[in-house]
Amino acid sequence: MLNKKKRRSLTQFYEKHDDYPVIFASSAANPKKKIYSIGHDLKIKEHDDFQTKKTLKRNEEFMLAKSINIGYYLITPLLLGVFFGYWLDKILNTKPLFLLTLFGLGIVGSFYNLWKTVNEMK
């Protein structure tokens, strides 16, 4: 008899692969459960454990969201540097000094955000 937790995960797996019979296999040498399904081409395909696939899918969705927002990560420091640099130059009457300095810091901040995002995706 299957316990409730296993039955629930199997039910979720069947909902995703409702048309295909699923075969579970494990051996004494390799106790990790393997999931096999029969595809449209009638070939048996091996899948990873259901929970592992679910975790990987969540990580892929998170990385997709980060890569979609990369434009904001790059443009925000630049715009902030230009805005505050222009504002400080206007108040202190030092025309290009703060604008160029904070724009340069905005470029450094943009490259740092890009570097950090790329390293997280690896």
NORWOBEL-V723950 format. One record per residue. RES is the residue in one small letter. D_CENTER is the distance of its C-alpha to the mean C-alpha in Angstrom with 2 decimals. Layout:
res	d_center
RES	D_CENTER
RES	D_CENTER
//
This chain:
res	d_center
m	37.27
l	33.54
n	32.49
k	30.67
k	27.20
k	27.40
r	28.96
r	26.19
s	23.41
l	25.70
t	26.26
q	22.58
f	22.40
y	25.58
e	24.33
k	21.61
h	24.17
d	27.31
d	29.51
y	29.20
p	30.92
v	28.83
i	30.35
f	29.49
a	30.82
s	31.14
s	33.76
a	35.44
a	34.18
n	30.51
p	30.02
k	26.33
k	26.23
k	25.47
i	24.94
y	26.64
s	26.83
i	29.09
g	27.60
h	29.32
d	31.07
l	32.48
k	30.85
i	29.47
k	25.78
e	24.39
h	21.16
d	19.50
d	20.08
f	18.87
q	17.11
t	15.23
k	14.02
k	13.02
t	11.00
l	9.23
k	8.61
r	7.19
n	4.68
e	4.13
e	4.58
f	2.81
m	1.63
l	4.65
a	6.04
k	6.19
s	7.69
i	9.87
n	11.15
i	12.05
g	15.51
y	16.15
y	15.25
l	17.79
i	20.52
t	20.87
p	22.44
l	24.71
l	25.95
l	26.55
g	28.47
v	30.61
f	31.32
f	32.34
g	34.15
y	36.18
w	36.93
l	38.15
d	40.19
k	41.80
i	42.76
l	43.98
n	45.45
t	43.73
k	42.51
p	40.06
l	39.50
f	36.75
l	35.12
l	34.74
t	33.80
l	31.03
f	29.79
g	29.62
l	27.69
g	25.28
i	24.77
v	24.19
g	21.67
s	19.78
f	19.73
y	18.68
n	15.62
l	14.82
w	15.58
k	13.50
t	10.28
v	11.21
n	12.10
e	8.91
m	7.30
k	10.46
//
